[in-house]
Amino acid sequence: METTKERILVQAAGAFAARGYEGVGVQDLCEAAGITKPTLYYHFGSKEGLLAALFQERFGAFNARLRVAAEYPGSRRGDLAGVLLSTMTAFVDSARADPDFARVRLASSFCPPSSDAYRVARPHLEGMYATMAATFEAAAGEHGNMAGRALPYAASFIGAADAYVGLYLAGDFDPDAEFLRRAVHYFRHGIFS
């Protein structure tokens, strides 16, 4: 059974995905969730607190999934292609599983740095970038020409993955496993040259 807090988070994700964080008022959220303002404030303290809780839950889960997919050392050493494919798949599958939050995550990545949404998202965004940078740093031991380029590679990879997520969310394209395999091949071809 869904709790009041969970219902508010679900409604907030849908509203923020549809109209953006700034385009949604507290009253809108309360009406959508069938609650009063004091109830929202009781659970989250503020609209920004609601966004922080949403990010803690969903961005936290996304980043955890990403860390597992992007883990390079250990038994997957030497299989950077497989790691990148797992990671690219994690981006797309996460959007399939939770399209509302995928839209909120993408929007928060590109909103003004002075905005509430970016301020709340920033630690989670940094975690996402750190995960990918760590993958490329670990791989640099086997691919020497990659040394010192972990952050640009992470940004390029995340940008490509998010482009496919955006196309999926727009209903323009549903990348299948073969497409993702080719996308990783194209990415790798560029970084290994």
Residue pairs with C-beta under 8 A, 6 or more apart in sequence:
2 10
4 33
4 35
4 39
4 43
5 43
5 53
7 33
7 34
7 35
8 29
8 33
8 35
8 39
8 40
8 43
8 44
8 50
9 50
9 53
9 54
9 57
11 29
11 32
11 33
12 24
12 29
12 33
12 50
12 51
12 54
13 54
13 58
13 98
13 100
13 101
13 104
14 32
14 100
15 24
15 28
15 29
15 32
16 24
16 51
16 54
16 100
16 103
16 104
16 107
17 99
17 100
17 101
17 103
17 104
17 107
20 107
21 51
21 104
21 107
21 108
21 111
21 115
21 116
21 117
22 115
22 116
22 117
24 47
25 47
26 37
26 40
26 47
27 37
29 40
29 47
29 50
30 36
30 37
30 39
30 40
33 40
40 47
40 50
43 50
43 53
44 50
44 52
44 53
47 116
48 116
48 120
51 116
51 117
51 120
52 120
54 101
54 104
55 108
55 120
55 121
55 124
58 98
58 101
58 104
58 105
59 101
59 105
59 121
59 124
60 124
62 94
62 101
62 105
62 128
63 124
63 127
63 128
63 131
65 90
65 94
66 87
66 90
66 91
66 128
66 131
66 132
67 131
68 90
69 83
69 86
69 87
69 89
69 90
70 83
70 86
70 87
70 90
70 131
70 132
70 134
70 135
71 83
71 135
72 80
72 83
72 134
72 135
72 138
72 139
73 138
76 82
76 83
77 142
78 142
80 135
80 139
80 142
80 143
80 188
81 184
81 185
81 188
83 135
83 139
84 135
84 157
84 184
84 187
84 188
85 180
85 181
85 184
87 132
87 135
87 157
87 161
88 157
88 160
88 161
88 164
88 180
88 183
88 184
89 177
89 180
91 161
91 162
91 164
91 165
92 161
92 164
92 165
92 168
92 175
92 180
94 102
95 102
95 165
95 168
95 169
96 168
99 169
102 165
102 169
103 169
105 121
106 162
106 165
106 166
106 169
107 117
108 117
108 118
108 120
108 121
108 125
109 121
109 125
109 162
111 117
111 118
111 121
112 118
113 119
113 122
128 158
129 151
129 154
129 155
129 158
132 153
132 154
132 157
132 158
133 150
133 151
133 153
133 154
134 150
135 154
136 146
136 149
136 150
136 153
136 154
136 157
137 150
139 146
140 146
140 147
140 148
140 149
140 150
143 192
145 192
146 153
146 191
146 192
149 191
153 191
156 187
156 191
157 187
160 183
160 187
164 173
164 175
164 180
164 183
167 173
167 175
168 174
168 175
175 183
